[in-house]
Every structure is written in C-alpha cells, then in structure tokens.
Amino acid sequence: MDYSTKISERMWNLPDKGELEAQREQCFIDDIIQKAHIERELLRNLEGIHTAFDGGAGSGRFSILLAKKGVHVTHFDISQPMIDKAKELAKKEGVLEKITFVKGMLEDLSGYADQSFDLVMSFDAPISYTYPRQEEVIRHLVRIARKRIMVSVSSRLGALPYLANPLQKHQFILDQNSEDGWIQWCLKNKEQMIESFQFSKAVCKSAYATGIMGDIEEAKQAYDKGESPWCITYHFMPDELIRILRENGVKNIELAGPGAFARTIPNEILVKIMNDPEQKSAFLDFCHEYDSNPYVCGMGKDNLFATGEIFNA
C-alpha cells in the first residue's frame, strides 16, 4: 500500500468523519451549490438506471437519493465511520435494504466484473485522493460501468486561487454562530491567517505544472509520526479529464464547474440568498446553468464535474 492510500485511509477513518461530512451541506454554501448541481444531473440521467456504484460514497448523500428513486446502490467507501453514518441515515430514510455497503479502496475494484452497474459515480474528489493511480482508478470505474459514468475530481484551475486566498472558506460560511468546529476555527484564526500569509509565485507555478498542492514529503513524514495529514490530492485540468475518459471509451462527455458563478459573490450576499427559499431556488437554478458552460468548467469552487455515456459493443 503506497503512502497516498495509507494517508487517505487514516484520515477518512478518524472517528468524527462520518458526522462531520454529513453536516457539510448545513455548514458551507459551496457544498450546497456543488451538491445541488450533482443532484440535478443525477435526477435528469436516471432513465434506464437500475443499479449504481457510488465510489467514495461518504455519508450517503447520493446513495440515499438514488435508493429513494428505486435504484439499487452499492455504497463503496474507505471510511468505516462514514459507512456507519450512511447506514444510520439510510435507515432513517427507509432505504437501508436498497443499499449494499462495502468498505474498500478505489485503487482496488478487482472484485467487480466489467459492466457490473448501469451507473458508476464518484463525487467530491475521492479519485483525486488516489494519486498517483488516478488514471488507473478512472479506467476501472469506466470498466465496471454499463451505461453512464459521472465523477467529480479536484480542479486544478479552480483550486489554484486558494494559494492566494487563505480566507477562501470564510466566503461560504452559512452561519457564523454554528457550533461546527471548523467554522469556529476559521473565524477565530482569521486575523492570524491574514497576518501570516505570503504569496509565492513559485508555489503557484509548481501546483499549476504538477497538479499537486502541498508538500508530499511533509505529508509522508507527518503520517510516519502518527499524524493524520490531509490526503495527497491530484488536481485535474479539464482537457486532461476529457482525454482520460475518451481513451477509456466514454462518449458524449460534458464538463461543469460547480461553484464558478458563486465564487465571486461576497459572503453577506450569499447568506442572504440562502436564507430566502425563493431566492435560493432561483440562484441554484442559475448556478447550474452558468457552471455548466464549458468556458467556466475549470473554475468550479473545488471540483471539476464530468458525465458521459458508455457504448458497449
């Protein structure tokens, strides 16, 4: 097992991961926008879909959605705490029997035969956490798909501005009075984050060239010390993702960048929109339309989204 896989396994199996990930949509506006975009795409592409594989399914946001629509879903994740949370939520929604829960790593899909599932999906960038095997993982995800594949991966163009903005997450805090630990840490440390920030052209150019943000060796050393560093993450360029999917036989590929429209809007305005149901609905509708434009697809807040069809001989 390589360092990337070991680091991911340790981080995502921290005891609080299931609860934290399940709350993301209630805490951060960028998560609301991204998940609303994916939900819309899933629901408009369900014709002929009876079985689905959700790779890196987390706390079950989309496994449960499809199960409620009558799809039998294989919920596949590296994290036992998130699987446990997903089971809890699936039971609450009355769809526990429609979901098969499997603990496993995306780097090993050998247990699944070719064309095992009508739909294969993997959202919120678990593919990017499989570096340096991300292309191999995509190949196997396509291999087990029969009709359609839908994925979101970390976006290189979308993430690069983070390197010049230590406060990027502040823009998307939905409720500053939330008890969420990450929100309170961000607010408490805002001034220190500004004071300690220094722009580095060299760091930006390196990330732009390689798709890796952060120091891999530092992450390895932290892991060896017993710490739980953030996953080593590979960030894709739009044309790169298209190339990989096409080389593996995917047709009619469409890309989107969920969050591209919202990333220029101040927090105060975003919060106002989100707290008004009518404005929120209209805003999410337009975000989907704008973020689906191919000219902005690389500038999604976190992820680059792709959907495509499988044509088997």
C-alpha positions in Angstrom: 0.0 0.0 0.0 1.5 3.4 -1.0 1.6 6.5 1.1 -1.3 8.2 -0.6 -3.6 5.3 0.1 -2.4 4.9 3.7 -2.8 8.6 4.4 -6.3 8.6 2.9 -7.3 5.5 4.9 -6.1 7.0 8.2 -7.7 10.5 7.6 -11.1 9.3 6.5 -11.3 6.7 9.3 -11.0 9.4 12.0 -13.9 8.8 14.4 -15.7 12.1 13.7 -15.5 11.9 9.9 -19.0 10.4 9.4 -20.7 13.1 11.4 -18.7 16.0 10.0 -19.2 15.0 6.4 -22.9 14.6 6.9 -23.2 18.2 8.2 -21.2 19.8 5.4 -24.3 20.9 3.5 -25.7 22.6 6.6 -22.5 24.5 7.2 -21.0 25.7 3.9 -22.7 27.3 0.9 -20.2 25.9 -1.6 -21.2 22.4 -0.5 -24.9 23.3 -1.0 -24.1 24.6 -4.5 -22.0 21.6 -5.5 -24.4 19.0 -4.2 -27.4 20.7 -5.8 -25.6 20.7 -9.2 -24.8 16.9 -8.9 -28.3 16.1 -7.7 -29.8 17.8 -10.7 -27.5 15.9 -13.0 -28.3 12.6 -11.4 -32.0 13.1 -11.5 -32.0 14.0 -15.2 -30.0 11.0 -16.1 -31.9 8.1 -14.4 -33.7 6.7 -17.4 -32.7 3.0 -17.7 -30.7 3.1 -14.5 -31.5 0.3 -12.1 -28.1 -0.3 -10.4 -25.4 2.1 -9.4 -22.0 2.0 -7.9 -21.1 5.0 -5.6 -17.3 5.1 -5.2 -16.2 7.1 -2.2 -19.8 7.4 -1.2 -19.1 9.1 2.2 -22.1 9.6 4.4 -24.6 8.6 1.7 -25.8 11.9 0.3 -26.2 10.4 -3.3 -26.5 6.7 -2.5 -29.6 7.5 -0.4 -31.0 9.9 -3.1 -30.9 7.2 -5.8 -32.2 4.5 -3.4 -35.2 6.6 -2.8 -35.7 6.6 -6.6 -35.7 2.8 -6.6 -32.1 2.3 -7.8 -30.1 -0.4 -6.0 -26.9 1.2 -5.0 -23.5 -0.3 -3.9 -22.2 2.2 -1.4 -18.4 1.8 -1.5 -16.1 3.8 0.8 -12.7 3.6 2.5 -14.2 5.0 5.8 -16.0 2.9 8.3 -17.2 5.9 10.3 -18.8 7.3 7.1 -20.3 4.0 6.2 -21.8 3.7 9.7 -23.3 7.2 9.3 -24.6 6.4 5.9 -26.4 3.3 7.3 -27.9 5.4 10.0 -29.2 7.9 7.5 -30.4 5.2 5.1 -32.4 3.5 7.8 -33.9 6.9 8.8 -35.0 7.4 5.1 -36.4 3.9 4.8 -34.0 2.7 2.1 -31.5 0.6 4.0 -32.5 -2.5 2.1 -31.9 -0.8 -1.3 -28.2 -0.2 -0.5 -25.3 -2.6 -0.3 -22.5 -1.2 1.9 -18.9 -2.1 1.1 -15.7 -1.0 2.8 -12.9 -0.8 0.3 -10.4 1.3 -1.6 -11.0 2.8 -5.1 -7.5 1.6 -6.0 -8.8 -2.0 -5.9 -12.0 -2.6 -7.8 -10.9 -6.2 -8.9 -14.0 -7.6 -7.1 -16.3 -6.2 -9.7 -16.7 -7.6 -13.2 -16.9 -5.5 -16.4 -20.2 -3.7 -16.9 -21.5 -4.6 -13.4 -23.5 -1.4 -12.9 -25.8 0.7 -15.1 -24.4 3.9 -13.5 -21.0 4.4 -11.9 -20.5 7.6 -9.9 -17.8 9.1 -7.7 -18.3 12.6 -6.2 -16.4 15.1 -4.1 -13.0 14.1 -5.4 -12.1 10.6 -4.0 -10.5 9.8 -7.4 -8.1 12.7 -6.7 -7.1 11.1 -3.4 -5.8 8.0 -5.2 -2.7 9.8 -6.6 -0.5 8.6 -8.3 -3.0 6.0 -9.5 -5.8 8.3 -10.5 -5.9 7.4 -14.2 -5.9 3.7 -13.4 -8.8 4.3 -11.0 -10.8 6.1 -13.7 -10.1 3.3 -16.1 -11.6 0.7 -13.7 -14.6 2.9 -12.8 -15.4 3.1 -16.5 -14.7 -0.7 -16.9 -17.4 -1.6 -14.3 -20.0 0.9 -15.9 -22.6 -0.4 -18.3 -24.4 2.8 -19.4 -23.2 6.0 -17.7 -20.3 7.4 -15.6 -20.5 10.6 -13.5 -17.5 11.8 -11.5 -16.2 14.9 -9.8 -12.5 15.4 -9.3 -10.3 18.1 -7.7 -10.0 21.0 -10.2 -6.5 22.5 -10.8 -7.7 25.8 -12.2 -10.4 26.0 -9.5 -8.1 25.3 -6.6 -5.1 27.4 -7.7 -6.7 30.7 -6.4 -6.7 29.2 -2.9 -2.9 29.6 -2.9 -3.5 33.4 -2.9 -6.5 33.4 -0.5 -6.1 31.8 2.9 -9.7 33.0 3.7 -11.4 31.3 0.8 -13.6 29.2 3.1 -14.9 32.2 5.0 -16.8 33.3 1.9 -19.0 30.2 2.1 -19.8 30.0 5.9 -23.6 29.8 6.1 -24.0 30.6 9.9 -21.2 32.2 11.9 -22.9 31.0 15.1 -22.7 27.4 14.1 -21.1 25.0 16.6 -19.2 23.4 13.8 -15.5 23.2 14.9 -14.1 24.1 11.5 -16.2 27.2 11.2 -15.3 28.4 14.6 -11.6 27.7 13.9 -11.8 29.7 10.7 -13.4 32.7 12.4 -11.1 32.6 15.4 -8.0 32.5 13.3 -8.9 34.9 10.5 -6.6 37.7 11.5 -3.7 35.4 12.1 -4.3 33.8 8.7 -4.1 37.2 7.1 -1.0 38.2 9.0 1.0 35.1 8.3 0.1 34.9 4.6 2.8 35.4 1.9 2.1 35.0 -1.8 4.5 32.6 -3.5 4.7 32.7 -7.3 7.0 29.6 -7.2 4.4 27.6 -5.2 1.6 28.6 -7.6 3.7 27.7 -10.7 4.6 24.3 -9.2 1.0 23.5 -8.5 -0.1 24.7 -11.9 2.5 22.4 -13.5 2.1 19.3 -11.4 -1.5 19.3 -10.1 -0.1 18.7 -6.6 -0.7 21.4 -3.9 1.3 21.0 -0.8 4.4 19.0 0.1 4.2 15.3 -0.5 7.3 14.6 1.7 5.9 16.6 4.6 2.7 14.6 4.3 4.6 11.3 4.4 6.7 12.5 7.4 3.5 13.5 9.3 2.0 10.1 8.6 5.1 8.4 9.9 4.8 10.4 13.1 1.3 9.1 13.7 -0.5 12.2 12.5 -3.4 12.4 10.0 -2.4 14.9 7.3 -4.8 15.8 4.5 -4.8 13.4 1.6 -2.2 13.8 -1.1 -4.5 15.2 -3.8 -4.1 15.3 -7.6 -5.9 18.3 -9.3 -7.1 17.7 -12.9 -7.2 20.1 -15.9 -10.4 20.0 -17.9 -8.8 18.7 -21.2 -6.9 16.1 -19.2 -10.1 14.6 -17.7 -11.7 14.6 -21.1 -8.7 12.8 -22.6 -8.7 10.1 -19.9 -12.4 9.4 -20.2 -12.2 9.3 -24.0 -9.2 7.0 -24.0 -11.3 4.6 -21.9 -14.3 4.7 -24.3 -16.6 7.3 -22.7 -18.6 9.3 -25.2 -20.8 12.4 -25.1 -18.7 13.9 -22.3 -20.0 17.0 -20.6 -18.0 19.0 -18.0 -19.1 21.6 -15.4 -17.5 23.6 -12.6 -20.0 23.8 -9.7 -19.4 27.0 -7.8 -17.9 29.0 -10.7 -20.7 31.6 -10.6 -20.8 31.8 -6.8 -17.1 32.2 -6.1 -17.2 36.0 -6.9 -20.1 36.8 -4.6 -19.5 38.1 -1.0 -20.5 36.1 2.0 -23.1 38.5 3.2 -24.9 38.3 -0.2 -24.6 34.5 -0.4 -26.0 34.1 3.1 -29.0 36.4 2.3 -29.7 34.4 -0.8 -29.5 31.0 1.0 -31.8 32.2 3.8 -34.6 33.1 1.4 -36.2 29.9 -0.1 -37.4 31.7 -3.3 -34.0 33.4 -4.0 -32.1 30.2 -3.1 -34.1 28.1 -5.6 -33.6 30.7 -8.4 -30.0 31.1 -7.5 -29.2 27.4 -7.6 -31.0 27.1 -10.9 -28.9 29.8 -12.5 -25.7 28.4 -10.9 -26.3 25.1 -12.6 -26.8 26.8 -16.0 -23.8 29.1 -15.7 -21.5 26.4 -14.1 -22.3 24.0 -17.0 -20.9 26.4 -19.6 -17.7 24.8 -21.0 -15.9 28.2 -20.8 -16.0 28.2 -17.0 -16.0 24.5 -16.2 -12.4 24.6 -14.9 -13.2 27.3 -12.4 -15.6 25.4 -10.1 -15.1 26.1 -6.4 -13.5 22.7 -5.6 -14.4 20.2 -8.2 -14.5 19.5 -11.9 -17.6 17.5 -12.7 -17.9 15.2 -15.7 -20.6 13.0 -17.1 -20.5 10.7 -20.1 -22.1 7.6 -21.7 -20.7 4.1 -22.1 -21.3 2.4 -25.5 -20.5 -1.3 -25.3 -20.2 -3.4 -28.4 
